[in-house]
């Protein structure tokens, strides 16, 4: 009986320590900005580790593109993206200060893919497919790039890694408590449900839309570009299935609704922002 009580005590202590560690991992990665994003996030893993691993993947991506002769490092399209990126990046300081120290990079890959990304730490990737097939204006490119940069600002990748770590911990806690102690297993399940279940990708995408809209407006790009780009995307993907870029996003119609509701918050920022020089579409 004494051994039983001792084991039970150890399990309870393990649960308390686990819950304490998880609760202490709550943080908010950005200031709310004009669009008011202020959700507390769950972070168990360090930013430095996520950025380090992401940089490895980013470099491998570029190396493979170079080997296939599809890595674009100069020319009108690359220069166009560079101008837009250079206007968007300074606006990130409205949401967090440390982006001054980020190792910002821009990659353009010549492939017929409707996709763009921004890895943790500011590693932006665009594919020529999304620019050419949608015949994007600068305002529309800024909307997409701002959205992807916003994922990096909010550290959504780090958040997903933390979620995975938390789920593994839930399994470990449950297994440690599974020596006939049903109540301990039940407690572990509750931890998994209430602490480990993070906002779904739809919420993350909506956050990125909102912050991306503000970044573009502050950089002098018409926020209506965020509306027209998704009108184009709906038309382009009709009856063809969703491309990778849309695979985890809210529907185009929902996105347009949400973005339209945010326009009054960012239009004043756009009106006072210095406007970029026009560039010719290819």
Order of alpha helices (4+ residues) and beta strands (2+ residues): alpha-beta-beta-alpha-beta-alpha-beta-beta-beta-alpha-alpha-alpha-alpha-alpha-alpha-alpha
